[in-house]
Amino acid sequence: MTAAIAVKSALELIGICLLIWGLLHEKKLIAFEQKVWRILFVNYKRYQRKKRYAKMQKNRDFRVVDGNTAALAPRKRDCKPSHVA
């Protein structure tokens, strides 16, 4: 018996055991599935929110073109107050 056949047989046995357990404990399995879907949904929404925020921050940076050079314009919070010398 080669290692590949042994691994395949072990995975099939584990799959059959999980199928039987799922049939016997259907309510627990459904609750687990709902919990996993909820976690995936929340994390996906969080990922989208971070991506949207990063895109918004990127769009806030604008370039000032002076002849042939271009540089990022300073943001208002980066500028020194006018009364400071």
DRENVEX-11536 format. One line per 5 residues: number of its first residue (from 1); their letters; for each residue x negated, y negated, z of N, C-alpha, C. Coordinates in pm, whole numbers, plus 50000, padded with zeros to 5 digits. Example, Ala and Ser with C-alpha at 12.3 -4.5 7.8 and 13.67 -1.06 7.14 Angstrom:
// DRENVEX-11536
1> AS> 48681/50569/50780/48770/50450/50780/48680/50330/50780  48715/50225/50708/48633/50106/50714/48710/49997/50787
//
This chain:
// DRENVEX-11536
1> MTAAI> 49914/50117/50000/50000/50000/50000/49909/49876/50000  49930/49791/49903/49848/49671/49896/49902/49565/49991  49821/49463/50013/49861/49356/50105/49981/49280/50052  49988/49261/49922/50100/49186/49863/50233/49258/49887  50232/49390/49870/50354/49468/49892/50393/49464/50040
6> AVKSA> 50295/49470/50129/50323/49466/50272/50383/49331/50312  50328/49224/50259/50380/49090/50290/50521/49075/50235  50543/49120/50112/50675/49112/50051/50778/49191/50132  50742/49312/50174/50832/49394/50253/50864/49329/50388  50763/49269/50450/50784/49202/50579/50878/49083/50562
11> LELIG> 50860/49005/50456/50948/48890/50432/51091/48935/50403  51108/49044/50330/51242/49096/50304/51309/49142/50433  51232/49209/50519/51286/49254/50647/51328/49137/50735  51244/49033/50738/51278/48912/50814/51403/48846/50757  51413/48841/50625/51531/48783/50561/51659/48858/50595
16> ICLLI> 51652/48989/50594/51769/49071/50629/51809/49049/50774  51708/49044/50862/51737/49019/51005/51803/48882/51025  51753/48780/50954/51812/48647/50967/51954/48644/50910  51979/48717/50804/52114/48723/50746/52211/48787/50845  52172/48897/50906/52258/48965/51005/52281/48873/51125
21> WGLLH> 52175/48807/51173/52190/48715/51287/52286/48602/51251  52275/48550/51127/52363/48443/51083/52508/48485/51078  52533/48608/51037/52670/48658/51034/52727/48675/51174  52644/48716/51269/52690/48737/51406/52705/48606/51483  52623/48506/51453/52624/48378/51525/52652/48263/51429
26> EKKLI> 52765/48272/51363/52797/48177/51257/52811/48034/51309  52873/48016/51423/52892/47880/51476/52760/47814/51510  52667/47890/51569/52535/47835/51601/52460/47797/51474  52474/47880/51371/52407/47854/51245/52463/47728/51178  52594/47711/51182/52655/47591/51123/52612/47467/51200
31> AFEQK> 52606/47474/51332/52561/47359/51411/52416/47325/51379  52332/47427/51361/52192/47405/51327/52180/47339/51188  52258/47389/51092/52255/47330/50957/52297/47183/50961  52402/47152/51036/52447/47013/51045/52342/46925/51110  52273/46977/51210/52167/46901/51277/52052/46874/51181
36> VWRIL> 52013/46975/51103/51904/46958/51007/51943/46856/50900  52065/46865/50848/52110/46769/50746/52113/46627/50802  52157/46613/50927/52161/46481/50989/52020/46422/51001  51926/46505/51044/51787/46459/51057/51731/46418/50922  51754/46500/50820/51705/46468/50686/51769/46340/50634
41> FVNYK> 51899/46322/50655/51969/46204/50607/51916/46078/50675  51898/46082/50806/51848/45966/50880/51708/45930/50835  51621/46030/50821/51484/46003/50778/51480/45950/50636  51567/45999/50548/51572/45949/50411/51617/45804/50408  51718/45772/50488/51764/45633/50496/51655/45543/50552
46> RYQRK> 51581/45591/50653/51471/45514/50710/51362/45491/50605  51332/45594/50525/51233/45582/50418/51277/45477/50317  51404/45481/50278/51456/45383/50182/51447/45242/50238  51480/45227/50366/51476/45094/50429/51334/45039/50430  51235/45125/50465/51095/45082/50466/51049/45044/50326
51> KRYAK> 51089/45123/50228/51051/45095/50090/51112/44963/50042  51238/44939/50078/51304/44814/50040/51238/44694/50107  51200/44710/50234/51134/44602/50307/50998/44571/50246  50921/44676/50211/50789/44656/50150/50803/44584/50016  50904/44622/49940/50926/44556/49810/50964/44410/49831
56> MQKNR> 51047/44384/49931/51087/44247/49960/50967/44164/50004  50879/44221/50088/50759/44150/50131/50667/44121/50013  50654/44217/49923/50571/44199/49805/50625/44087/49717  50757/44080/49703/50817/43977/49620/50807/43838/49682  50785/43831/49813/50773/43702/49878/50638/43637/49849
61> DFRVV> 50536/43718/49823/50405/43664/49788/50413/43614/49644  50375/43491/49622/50376/43438/49486/50240/43378/49457  50209/43363/49333/50077/43319/49293/50082/43174/49245  49978/43100/49282/49961/42963/49234/49849/42969/49131  49879/42924/49012/49782/42929/48904/49718/42792/48890
66> DGNTA> 49585/42790/48898/49510/42666/48886/49406/42687/48776  49436/42646/48656/49345/42668/48544/49340/42816/48511  49222/42875/48519/49205/43017/48486/49209/43106/48610  49217/43048/48730/49215/43129/48852/49355/43136/48910  49383/43246/48972/49512/43264/49039/49485/43311/49181
71> ALAPR> 49555/43257/49275/49537/43296/49415/49673/43301/49482  49679/43379/49590/49804/43386/49666/49826/43253/49737  49946/43206/49730/49980/43082/49801/49992/43114/49949  49946/43027/50036/49957/43054/50179/50103/43048/50223  50138/43136/50313/50273/43134/50367/50282/43022/50468
76> KRDCK> 50402/42984/50497/50424/42872/50587/50361/42897/50724  50369/43019/50773/50312/43048/50904/50160/43053/50901  50100/43069/50780/49955/43069/50767/49896/42930/50759  49979/42831/50727/49930/42694/50711/49910/42628/50847  49816/42537/50852/49795/42461/50974/49898/42349/50980
81> PSHVA> 49943/42312/51098/50035/42200/51110/49970/42072/51058  50051/41979/51009/49998/41857/50948/49933/41765/51050  49971/41773/51177/49914/41683/51276/49779/41732/51331  49737/41855/51295/49608/41908/51340/49503/41872/51237  49392/41816/51285/49285/41774/51192/49195/41888/51156
//
